[in-house]
Amino acid sequence: MTIYGYARVSTAGQSLNEQKETLKNAGAEMILSEKYSGTTTVRPQFEKLVAIIEPNDTLIVTKLDRFARNTREALNLIDDLLKEKIMIKVLNLGTIDNTPMGRMIVRTLLSVAEMERDMIIERTQAGKIFAKQHNPNYKEGRPKRKKDSRNNAIFEYSQTHTVKDTAEAFNISPRTVQYIKNLFMVDCKIKPNT
């Protein structure tokens, strides 16, 4: 019997560390994690987890919405896992059991989470429309960072040195080095490494 943990964040800028630490403290022996939006169908680590988990194993997640893109998919997945005699622990909820009451609670919570996500998207879209109508200077998306001479130097240095060495040489974070490299690579039509 193995205790698996699964961690997911929606954007590359978010950290998985807190979820991983929480899962480890909850007893997870093997943690699979990835950075993918809950709206995407591409989740290779989760697919790997579903392929290797066996009857009598335990799957731990920090929140119910880490499971799937929507209520229907999550319910199907939870039903499949419960049928395989896999215990599911959701740390902010408890253990999900294969009873009518357990399934009803899961259905209700997933529906609320899906509604909240839809409302956030709706409010964001409404805000963009309002900004476009009332602000002539409004531009969608993040403002582009200028490539100044310091960024040029950092990029050039990073071509022959590691990210860590470049960060130390310019007294900046490795994340900033990677951002500058990606900024230049996109402009050169080179796909940045991820």
N, C-alpha and C positions, 0 to 999 in steps of 0.2 A: 504494500500500500504506500503510494507516494502522495505527498501533498504538494500540489502545483499552485503557483501564483501567476496571475496575469495582470500586467499593468499596461495602460495605454493613455497617451495624451494626444490632443487633437492637432497641435502645431509643433513644428520643429523647435520653436523658441521655448516651449514649456519643458520643465524638467520631470523626469521619471523618478528621481531619487526619493522623494517623499513616499510615493506609492510603493516603491521597492522596499524601503525600510519598514513601512507599515506591514506589508505582506510577510516580510522576513520575521518580524516580531510576532506575527499571528501564526507562525509555524511553517510557512512555505519552505520546502526543501529545494525546489527548482522554480525559478521565476523567469517567465518569458515576457518580453516587453517590446513595445513598438510605438512609433509616433505616426499615427494615421488618424485622420478625421473619422468620427463616428458615422459620417455620411458616405464613406467610401466602402466599396466591396472588397478592396485589396487590404488584407490583413494577414500577411504570410506567417507571422509568429503565432497568431491565434489559430490559424489553420493547422499549423504544426502541432500545437498543443492538443487540439481536438483529435488529431490523428494518433498521438502517442498515449493519451490518457486512457486508463483501463478501469474496468469495474472495481469498485471498492477504493479507488483513489479519491482524493479530495481536490476540488478546484476552489481557490480563494480569489475574490476580487474585492477592491475597496468599495466600489459602488456598483449598483445594478446597471447603470448606463455604460459601463465599460464593456459590456457584453456585445451589444449589437447596434445597428443603425436605427431600428425602430421596434415598436412593441411586438409586431408579428414575428419578426426574425428572432428577437430575444426569447419569446415564448416557445417558438419551435426548437431553438437551441437548448433551452432549459429542459423542455420535455424530453428531447433526445438524450441529454445527459442523465436525467433522472431515470429514464428507462434502462440505461446502461449501468444503473446502480452506482452512479458517481455522485458523491456528496458535494453540494454547492454551498459555500459560505460567502455571504456578502457582508463585509465588515460593518457597514453602517445600518444593517438590517437584521442579520442573523442567518441561521441555517434555513435554506429553502428545502422543504420536504414535499414529497409526492402525494399531497392530499388536496382535496378540493379547496380547503381554506388557504393552504400554502400557495396554490396556483392563482387564487383570486387576489391575494395580497400582491403577488408579483405583477399580475395583469394591471392592477390599479396603479401601482408605483411606476411601472414602465409607461403607462398612458400619461401620467402627470409629467414625467421627465420629457416625453416626446412633445407634449403641449408647451412646456417651458422653452424647449429648444426652438419650436416653431414661432413662439411669441418673440423671442430674441431676434430671430431672422426678420420677422415682420416689422419690429420696431427699428431695426437697423436700416431696412429698405425705406421705411417712412422718413427716417432722419436724412437719408441721402437725397430723397426727392425734395424734401423741404429745403435742404442746403442748396441744391441746384437751382431751385426757384427763387431763393432769397439772397444768395451770395454769388455775385458775378465772378468772383475769384475762386470759387469752389472747384477743386480738382479731386477726382476720386482716387483712392489709393494713398499709399504713403509717399511723402515727398522724397524725391531722389537725393541722395547724398552727393555732394560735389566731390570730384576727384581732384584733390589738391596735390601739390608737389610732395607733401609728406605721404599721402596715400600711394602716389607713384613709387616713392622710395620703398615703402613697405611691400608693395606688390612685387617690385623687382627683387628685393631681398628674399622674399618668400619663394621665389622661383628656384633658388639654389640652397635654401635652408628649410628646416622643418618649421611647422607652425609654432611649436614651442620655442624654438631658438629665435624665430622672428619676433614673437611676443616679448621675449626677454630683452632682445636687442633694442626694441622700440618702447619698452616699458608700457605695453598694452596687454589686454587679455587675448588669449588664443582665439576666443570667439570673435573679437574685433578683427584679428588677422584673417580669419576665415571669411568674414563678411566682406572685407576689402578684396580678397582674392575672388570671391564670387561676383562682386560688383564689376571687376575688370573682365572676368571671364564671360559674363553675360554680354557685355558690350562688344567683346570680340567674337560673339556667337559660338563660344565654347561652352559646352554644358558643364556646370560646376560639379565637382565631386561631392557626394553626400555621404 
